Amino acid sequence: MRRYETIIIVRPGAGSEDELNGIIEKFTGIVKEHGGTVATIDKWGLKKLAYVIKKEQQGSYVFYAYECAPAGVAEMERQLRIDDRVLKYLTVKLDAEEEVAEATTAESTEAEA
């Protein structure tokens, strides 16, 4: 399994708590269907966009960190493209070096505690 991070910008009208949770559950389900696990889901909240996207000046940001097979990421991005509530998204595959650095940081934090 490879590690990925995805940031999703959702329309502010779809940013109500129930609808945002529905979007999160939908994409969490896609990751789990493909044998993946979700490490982190952060709701960054409503932010002003740097430029207008699809006539919107604000958007609700959601951050995912997860492990999944490449087919799961492809399906997730396909669903993001066809969902009208999603303004933009960006998926980044983490390098092995980044994974090692994160693990080392986590281990040193646990050792300090």
Secondary structure, DSSP 8 states (H G I E B T S, - for coil): -EEEEEEEEE-GGG-SHHHHHHHHHHHHHHHHHTT-EEEEEEEEEEEEEEEEETTEEEEEEEEEEEEE-HHHHHHHHHHHHH-TTEEEEEEEE--HHHHHHHHHHHHHHHHH-
